[in-house]
Amino acid sequence: MSGADGAALTRIAEALERLAPAPAPPPDFGAAEGFVWHPDPDRLTPVPSIARVGLGQLVGIDRARDTLLANTLQFAEGFAANNALLWGARGMGKSSLVKAVHAEVRKRGHDLVLVEIAREDLASVGRLLALLGGASDRRFVLFSDDLSFSHDDAQYKSLKAVLDGGLAGRPENVILYATSNRRHLMPRDMIENERQSGIHPGEAVEEKVSLSDRFGLWLGFHACGQDEYLAMIRGYCDAYGVDIDDETLRAEAIEWQATRGARSGRVAWQFFTDLAGRRGVAL
């Protein structure tokens, strides 16, 4: 081979490396409690401090809290556990519960790592699982927040094989927790449309809803009442040392929720943030 041919091959190899760079080495999973997955190029970005509230501050979701905590402890201890779908009313603490349970399990001495993957990156979930499965000395909660799909969205097929099916399936050191405002991860009108317009409507609907069926745990979250709303705010006040009498808190909190037209854990936290700022308390 001539020198010119060798130089040409070198240039071709360098161009191919630029087009398809080698995968990044696995991160140091002991460097952080959580990571965020980014594809193209594939990498896990550490999150030094996860934004979350304490498990005891989540009011009105006792059954979901206890069930998810027990399931996560089973998994962290190396026993059988289910993937979980947390679905229901917006702002009622679904994602907060996942993060709070993760913190509680770590507090109890288990080296559990939280890994977040965005819905739009689900096509790359197979590569992520291969990376996490290679770190067999650790256990991971794979977390996808606000999960939903449209009628022409094929991302759910990538997730179906991970949950239950496919040759490789899910590594035994990984469990999946997802949150959604929809029980079947898609709008009701989309399901009704499949029933009305499909050639085989029953099969079309089954194909669409079978993804949510693959979660072993379904935990429902429903809109809170006024007493629960006020209890959430009182819990935040006690936890952060904001001094306010019950009558003033009730009047201001009800006025705040009236301007928002809704009551939820998110609205309670937003009111408390405003209250703490006015009282000179840093969160």
GIFENUR-V798451 format. One record per residue. N is the residue number from 1. RES is the residue in one small letter. SS is DSSP state (a for helix, b for strand, c for the rest). D_FIRST is the distance of its C-alpha to the first C-alpha in whole Angstrom. Layout:
BEGIN
N:RES:SS:D_FIRST ; N:RES:SS:D_FIRST
END
This chain:
BEGIN
1:m:c:0 ; 2:s:c:4 ; 3:g:a:7 ; 4:a:a:8 ; 5:d:a:6 ; 6:g:a:7 ; 7:a:a:10 ; 8:a:a:11 ; 9:l:a:10 ; 10:t:a:13 ; 11:r:a:15 ; 12:i:a:15 ; 13:a:a:16 ; 14:e:a:19 ; 15:a:a:20 ; 16:l:a:21 ; 17:e:a:22 ; 18:r:a:25 ; 19:l:a:26 ; 20:a:c:26 ; 21:p:c:27 ; 22:a:c:27 ; 23:p:c:31 ; 24:a:c:33 ; 25:p:c:34 ; 26:p:c:38 ; 27:p:c:41 ; 28:d:c:43 ; 29:f:c:46 ; 30:g:c:48 ; 31:a:c:48 ; 32:a:c:50 ; 33:e:c:52 ; 34:g:b:51 ; 35:f:b:47 ; 36:v:b:47 ; 37:w:b:44 ; 38:h:b:41 ; 39:p:c:38 ; 40:d:c:35 ; 41:p:c:34 ; 42:d:c:36 ; 43:r:b:38 ; 44:l:b:42 ; 45:t:b:44 ; 46:p:b:47 ; 47:v:b:50 ; 48:p:c:52 ; 49:s:c:55 ; 50:i:c:56 ; 51:a:c:59 ; 52:r:c:62 ; 53:v:c:65 ; 54:g:c:67 ; 55:l:a:68 ; 56:g:a:71 ; 57:q:a:71 ; 58:l:c:70 ; 59:v:c:74 ; 60:g:c:75 ; 61:i:c:72 ; 62:d:a:73 ; 63:r:a:72 ; 64:a:a:68 ; 65:r:a:68 ; 66:d:a:69 ; 67:t:a:67 ; 68:l:a:64 ; 69:l:a:65 ; 70:a:a:65 ; 71:n:a:62 ; 72:t:a:60 ; 73:l:a:62 ; 74:q:a:61 ; 75:f:a:58 ; 76:a:a:57 ; 77:e:c:59 ; 78:g:c:57 ; 79:f:c:59 ; 80:a:c:59 ; 81:a:c:59 ; 82:n:c:59 ; 83:n:c:57 ; 84:a:b:59 ; 85:l:b:60 ; 86:l:b:62 ; 87:w:b:64 ; 88:g:b:67 ; 89:a:c:68 ; 90:r:c:66 ; 91:g:c:67 ; 92:m:c:68 ; 93:g:c:66 ; 94:k:a:63 ; 95:s:a:60 ; 96:s:a:63 ; 97:l:a:64 ; 98:v:a:60 ; 99:k:a:59 ; 100:a:a:63 ; 101:v:a:62 ; 102:h:a:59 ; 103:a:a:61 ; 104:e:a:63 ; 105:v:a:61 ; 106:r:a:59 ; 107:k:a:63 ; 108:r:c:64 ; 109:g:c:61 ; 110:h:c:58 ; 111:d:c:54 ; 112:l:b:54 ; 113:v:b:51 ; 114:l:b:52 ; 115:v:b:49 ; 116:e:b:49 ; 117:i:c:47 ; 118:a:c:48 ; 119:r:a:49 ; 120:e:a:47 ; 121:d:a:44 ; 122:l:a:45 ; 123:a:a:42 ; 124:s:a:40 ; 125:v:a:43 ; 126:g:a:41 ; 127:r:a:38 ; 128:l:a:41 ; 129:l:a:42 ; 130:a:a:39 ; 131:l:a:39 ; 132:l:a:43 ; 133:g:a:43 ; 134:g:a:40 ; 135:a:c:43 ; 136:s:c:45 ; 137:d:c:47 ; 138:r:c:49 ; 139:r:b:51 ; 140:f:b:50 ; 141:v:b:52 ; 142:l:b:50 ; 143:f:b:52 ; 144:s:b:52 ; 145:d:c:55 ; 146:d:c:57 ; 147:l:c:55 ; 148:s:c:56 ; 149:f:c:54 ; 150:s:c:55 ; 151:h:c:55 ; 152:d:c:52 ; 153:d:c:50 ; 154:a:c:48 ; 155:q:a:47 ; 156:y:a:50 ; 157:k:a:48 ; 158:s:a:45 ; 159:l:a:48 ; 160:k:a:50 ; 161:a:a:47 ; 162:v:a:48 ; 163:l:a:51 ; 164:d:c:52 ; 165:g:c:49 ; 166:g:c:46 ; 167:l:c:44 ; 168:a:c:43 ; 169:g:c:46 ; 170:r:c:47 ; 171:p:c:46 ; 172:e:c:50 ; 173:n:c:49 ; 174:v:b:49 ; 175:i:b:53 ; 176:l:b:53 ; 177:y:b:56 ; 178:a:b:56 ; 179:t:b:59 ; 180:s:b:60 ; 181:n:c:63 ; 182:r:c:63 ; 183:r:c:64 ; 184:h:c:61 ; 185:l:c:59 ; 186:m:c:59 ; 187:p:c:62 ; 188:r:a:65 ; 189:d:a:65 ; 190:m:a:62 ; 191:i:a:63 ; 192:e:a:66 ; 193:n:a:64 ; 194:e:a:62 ; 195:r:a:65 ; 196:q:a:67 ; 197:s:a:64 ; 198:g:c:62 ; 199:i:c:62 ; 200:h:c:62 ; 201:p:a:63 ; 202:g:a:64 ; 203:e:a:60 ; 204:a:a:59 ; 205:v:a:61 ; 206:e:a:60 ; 207:e:a:56 ; 208:k:a:57 ; 209:v:a:59 ; 210:s:a:58 ; 211:l:a:55 ; 212:s:a:58 ; 213:d:a:60 ; 214:r:c:57 ; 215:f:c:58 ; 216:g:c:60 ; 217:l:b:63 ; 218:w:b:64 ; 219:l:b:66 ; 220:g:b:68 ; 221:f:b:69 ; 222:h:c:72 ; 223:a:c:74 ; 224:c:c:76 ; 225:g:c:80 ; 226:q:a:81 ; 227:d:a:82 ; 228:e:a:79 ; 229:y:a:78 ; 230:l:a:80 ; 231:a:a:79 ; 232:m:a:76 ; 233:i:a:77 ; 234:r:a:79 ; 235:g:a:76 ; 236:y:a:74 ; 237:c:a:77 ; 238:d:a:78 ; 239:a:a:74 ; 240:y:a:74 ; 241:g:c:77 ; 242:v:c:78 ; 243:d:c:82 ; 244:i:c:84 ; 245:d:c:87 ; 246:d:a:87 ; 247:e:a:89 ; 248:t:a:87 ; 249:l:a:83 ; 250:r:a:85 ; 251:a:a:86 ; 252:e:a:83 ; 253:a:a:80 ; 254:i:a:82 ; 255:e:a:82 ; 256:w:a:78 ; 257:q:a:78 ; 258:a:a:80 ; 259:t:a:78 ; 260:r:a:75 ; 261:g:c:77 ; 262:a:c:75 ; 263:r:c:75 ; 264:s:c:72 ; 265:g:a:71 ; 266:r:a:69 ; 267:v:a:72 ; 268:a:a:73 ; 269:w:a:71 ; 270:q:a:70 ; 271:f:a:74 ; 272:f:a:74 ; 273:t:a:71 ; 274:d:a:74 ; 275:l:a:77 ; 276:a:a:75 ; 277:g:a:74 ; 278:r:a:77 ; 279:r:c:78 ; 280:g:c:76 ; 281:v:c:74 ; 282:a:c:70 ; 283:l:c:68
END
